[in-house]
Amino acid sequence: MNTTTLTDYQYLQDLSTSLSLGGKKRRVQIVMPEKLVQLIDKVFPNVDRSTLVSQAFTDLLLHKHRIVDPVLEDWVSEEQYNADEMETYLIEREKDV
């Protein structure tokens, strides 16, 4: 795995986090079918469409990076495994307290 791929992936992870906190950088106009817009508004009535689209594309790019680079997928899997192990440990520790 090269450093650029990992850097891009980390940037997308950070972007994904920042999108949940707000902050738009550029304006892009997107044309969507009317039915799709209606469904989005129905399912996510209190969420800005720009935020939804930005988050969806960020997730798509993160997924694409993991598919293109199997080493990155292994790294992501290991990170998730470690996070799951920590969560299990903390839950068990809370039960003992």
Short mmCIF file of the C-alpha atoms (twelve columns), coordinates in Angstrom:
data_MODEL
# 
_entry.id   MODEL 
# 
loop_
_atom_site.group_PDB 
_atom_site.id 
_atom_site.type_symbol 
_atom_site.label_atom_id 
_atom_site.label_alt_id 
_atom_site.label_comp_id 
_atom_site.label_asym_id 
_atom_site.label_seq_id 
_atom_site.Cartn_x 
_atom_site.Cartn_y 
_atom_site.Cartn_z 
_atom_site.pdbx_PDB_model_num 
ATOM 1  C CA . MET A 1  0.000   0.000  0.000   1 
ATOM 2  C CA . ASN A 2  1.450   3.363  -0.932  1 
ATOM 3  C CA . THR A 3  1.414   6.423  1.284   1 
ATOM 4  C CA . THR A 4  -0.792  8.413  -1.088  1 
ATOM 5  C CA . THR A 5  -3.585  5.838  -0.879  1 
ATOM 6  C CA . LEU A 6  -3.448  5.817  2.897   1 
ATOM 7  C CA . THR A 7  -3.347  9.621  2.997   1 
ATOM 8  C CA . ASP A 8  -6.355  9.856  0.661   1 
ATOM 9  C CA . TYR A 9  -8.222  7.304  2.733   1 
ATOM 10 C CA . GLN A 10 -7.479  9.140  5.974   1 
ATOM 11 C CA . TYR A 11 -8.560  12.422 4.365   1 
ATOM 12 C CA . LEU A 12 -11.877 10.835 3.370   1 
ATOM 13 C CA . GLN A 13 -12.322 9.479  6.897   1 
ATOM 14 C CA . ASP A 14 -11.693 12.943 8.318   1 
ATOM 15 C CA . LEU A 15 -14.043 14.465 5.752   1 
ATOM 16 C CA . SER A 16 -16.720 11.971 6.714   1 
ATOM 17 C CA . THR A 17 -16.374 13.058 10.327  1 
ATOM 18 C CA . SER A 18 -16.394 16.755 9.492   1 
ATOM 19 C CA . LEU A 19 -19.488 16.381 7.317   1 
ATOM 20 C CA . SER A 20 -21.412 15.232 10.335  1 
ATOM 21 C CA . LEU A 21 -20.335 18.444 12.071  1 
ATOM 22 C CA . GLY A 22 -21.217 20.729 9.142   1 
ATOM 23 C CA . GLY A 23 -19.143 23.108 7.080   1 
ATOM 24 C CA . LYS A 24 -19.494 23.359 3.312   1 
ATOM 25 C CA . LYS A 25 -16.517 24.241 1.145   1 
ATOM 26 C CA . ARG A 26 -17.857 24.443 -2.434  1 
ATOM 27 C CA . ARG A 27 -21.194 24.689 -4.108  1 
ATOM 28 C CA . VAL A 28 -22.162 22.098 -6.735  1 
ATOM 29 C CA . GLN A 29 -25.506 21.851 -8.459  1 
ATOM 30 C CA . ILE A 30 -26.860 18.327 -8.934  1 
ATOM 31 C CA . VAL A 31 -29.828 17.333 -11.047 1 
ATOM 32 C CA . MET A 32 -31.840 14.395 -9.668  1 
ATOM 33 C CA . PRO A 33 -35.086 12.752 -10.675 1 
ATOM 34 C CA . GLU A 34 -38.040 14.343 -8.882  1 
ATOM 35 C CA . LYS A 35 -39.095 11.017 -7.358  1 
ATOM 36 C CA . LEU A 36 -35.636 10.578 -5.816  1 
ATOM 37 C CA . VAL A 37 -35.788 14.051 -4.273  1 
ATOM 38 C CA . GLN A 38 -39.242 13.282 -2.854  1 
ATOM 39 C CA . LEU A 39 -38.002 10.012 -1.344  1 
ATOM 40 C CA . ILE A 40 -34.959 11.719 0.167   1 
ATOM 41 C CA . ASP A 41 -37.136 14.429 1.693   1 
ATOM 42 C CA . LYS A 42 -39.568 11.827 3.023   1 
ATOM 43 C CA . VAL A 43 -36.924 9.570  4.580   1 
ATOM 44 C CA . PHE A 44 -34.691 12.404 5.853   1 
ATOM 45 C CA . PRO A 45 -37.111 15.278 6.529   1 
ATOM 46 C CA . ASN A 46 -34.826 17.328 8.778   1 
ATOM 47 C CA . VAL A 47 -31.503 16.757 7.007   1 
ATOM 48 C CA . ASP A 48 -30.002 19.035 4.384   1 
ATOM 49 C CA . ARG A 49 -29.765 17.293 0.978   1 
ATOM 50 C CA . SER A 50 -26.256 18.649 0.442   1 
ATOM 51 C CA . THR A 51 -25.104 16.945 3.613   1 
ATOM 52 C CA . LEU A 52 -26.704 13.669 2.548   1 
ATOM 53 C CA . VAL A 53 -25.152 13.761 -0.915  1 
ATOM 54 C CA . SER A 54 -21.722 14.720 0.450   1 
ATOM 55 C CA . GLN A 55 -21.838 11.918 3.012   1 
ATOM 56 C CA . ALA A 56 -22.986 9.391  0.395   1 
ATOM 57 C CA . PHE A 57 -20.147 10.299 -1.984  1 
ATOM 58 C CA . THR A 58 -17.601 10.246 0.826   1 
ATOM 59 C CA . ASP A 59 -18.761 6.769  1.862   1 
ATOM 60 C CA . LEU A 60 -18.671 5.649  -1.779  1 
ATOM 61 C CA . LEU A 61 -15.085 6.878  -2.190  1 
ATOM 62 C CA . LEU A 62 -14.022 5.208  1.067   1 
ATOM 63 C CA . HIS A 63 -15.544 1.951  -0.163  1 
ATOM 64 C CA . LYS A 64 -13.841 2.328  -3.561  1 
ATOM 65 C CA . HIS A 65 -10.415 2.830  -1.928  1 
ATOM 66 C CA . ARG A 66 -10.876 -0.337 0.121   1 
ATOM 67 C CA . ILE A 67 -11.816 -2.390 -2.953  1 
ATOM 68 C CA . VAL A 68 -8.968  -1.068 -5.116  1 
ATOM 69 C CA . ASP A 69 -6.285  -1.688 -2.473  1 
ATOM 70 C CA . PRO A 70 -6.593  -5.035 -0.630  1 
ATOM 71 C CA . VAL A 71 -3.882  -4.003 1.850   1 
ATOM 72 C CA . LEU A 72 -6.004  -1.012 2.810   1 
ATOM 73 C CA . GLU A 73 -8.982  -3.325 3.294   1 
ATOM 74 C CA . ASP A 74 -6.865  -5.460 5.638   1 
ATOM 75 C CA . TRP A 75 -5.824  -2.343 7.555   1 
ATOM 76 C CA . VAL A 76 -9.437  -1.154 7.838   1 
ATOM 77 C CA . SER A 77 -10.548 -4.616 8.971   1 
ATOM 78 C CA . GLU A 78 -7.836  -4.690 11.617  1 
ATOM 79 C CA . GLU A 79 -8.799  -1.212 12.847  1 
ATOM 80 C CA . GLN A 80 -12.457 -2.281 13.072  1 
ATOM 81 C CA . TYR A 81 -11.494 -5.477 14.890  1 
ATOM 82 C CA . ASN A 82 -9.476  -3.474 17.418  1 
ATOM 83 C CA . ALA A 83 -12.377 -1.058 17.924  1 
ATOM 84 C CA . ASP A 84 -14.774 -3.973 18.435  1 
ATOM 85 C CA . GLU A 85 -12.407 -5.584 20.938  1 
ATOM 86 C CA . MET A 86 -12.126 -2.317 22.877  1 
ATOM 87 C CA . GLU A 87 -15.906 -1.909 22.917  1 
ATOM 88 C CA . THR A 88 -16.359 -5.469 24.204  1 
ATOM 89 C CA . TYR A 89 -13.725 -4.875 26.882  1 
ATOM 90 C CA . LEU A 90 -15.383 -1.640 28.024  1 
ATOM 91 C CA . ILE A 91 -18.834 -3.235 28.162  1 
ATOM 92 C CA . GLU A 92 -17.478 -6.118 30.249  1 
ATOM 93 C CA . ARG A 93 -15.637 -3.701 32.518  1 
ATOM 94 C CA . GLU A 94 -18.821 -1.683 33.096  1 
ATOM 95 C CA . LYS A 95 -20.649 -4.870 34.099  1 
ATOM 96 C CA . ASP A 96 -17.980 -5.606 36.718  1 
ATOM 97 C CA . VAL A 97 -18.227 -2.148 38.294  1 
# 
